[in-house]
């Protein structure tokens, strides 16, 4: 087999980073954090308005339709909370991996 004549530099320069753009990753993490709070606020508003609407329509009666109406209204809050936690984890994960990469690069 023929050997290739590729030159591999022994040490990369300190200023050059080939793997990521720190500003873009910080922006993505910030957007994930902001969008997660917006989703949580919207879910809380929609869920609260749904509960108020259910109460105004007489959902306190113990019929199956009243109970299912309340459960479906509170399900909005559960889904919003799930997406809140997911987006917060994505944002914090980006920060964590950037810190790990910075720590490993210093060694």
Secondary structure by P-SEA (a helix, b strand, c coil): cccccbbbbccccccccccccaaaaaaaaaaaaaaaaaaaaaaaaaaaaaaaaaaaaccccccaaaaaaaaaaaaaaaaaaaaaaaaaaaaaaaaaaaaaaaaaaac
